[in-house]
Every structure is written in C-alpha cells, then in structure tokens.
Amino acid sequence: MEAYSNDDMDQQSVSMAKYWTSEKCIENVTKCQQLFGGYGYMLEYPIANLFASARVESIYGGTTEIMKELISRSI
C-alpha cells in the first residue's frame, strides 16, 4: 500500500473516510460492549471508556450528519 500525501485526498474522500471509520468504530465497540452486559457501562472497565471515546469520535471534526451532507454535495 502506498502512502498518500495531503494533496491526494479531496474533501469528499476525507468526509467519506471519516464517516465510514467512525460509524464502524461505534458499531464494533457496541458489539464488544454487549459481551460485557451491564459491566460494559461501568467506568472501571476499559470497554466503557472505549465506548465513550467511540461516541465522541463521531462528533470530533464534524458530526456524521455533516459528513453525509458534504458527501452528498459532490454527488
């Protein structure tokens, strides 16, 4: 796999990558949290911190709804 420079990606590509990765992160952490049951919500367990971080990831740098709008503008 070759490395990409900042010039290789346009706004649509970056928006698509951020949207997809943040949604998949939330999906996977939620599945893992289900394995822990009620313990998955207790902050003493790492999965609870991962879940909180995953939820915030969809907000940092623009919400997923904004990413959808940026992608749809270029279509």
N, C-alpha and C positions, 0 to 999 in steps of 0.2 A: 504494500500500500504506500502510495506516495504522499508526502506531506503537502498540505495546502497553505498557501500564503493568504494574507488578508485580501488580496486582490482577486482571488479565485471565487469568492463567495459573494453573492449579491444579497440584498435584503430578504428576498423571498426564500432563498436557500437557508439562510440563518434562521428565519422565522420557522420554517418547516422543521429544521433540526431541533430547535428549542422546544417547539410544541410536541414533537414526537418523543423526544427523550424525557421530558418532564412528565408526560402522560404515562409512558411505560414505567418510569420510576415509581410513580404513585401506584400504578396497577400491581407491580411486583411487591412493593413494600406492604401493600394492603393484603395481598395473598399470604405473605410471610406472617403478618400480624394475626391473621386468622388462626394460624397454627398455635399461637400463644394463648388464644382465648382472652379472658379477662386480664391476664397478666400483660398482654400487649399494650394496655393503656396505662400501666404503672410506670412512672418515670424511672424507677430503679432498674428497669430492664432496657437494654440497648435498642430493642425494636421500637419502643415508644419514642425515643429520640430520633430514630431513623424516620419514623412516620411523620413526626413534626417537621423534620428537615425536608422531606419529600413534598409535603403540602406547601411549604414556603417556596420551594423551588419553582412551583408553577406561577408564583407571583413575581419573583425577582426578575428584573429585566423586561417586564411586561407580562401581563396575565395571558393565559392561554386564549382567552377570547380576543384579545388584541392581536395575538399571533395569527389566529384564524382570519381576522379582518385583513391583516397585511398580506397574507397568502391569497385571499380571495380578490384583492385589488389587482393582482398581477395576472389573474386568470382571465 
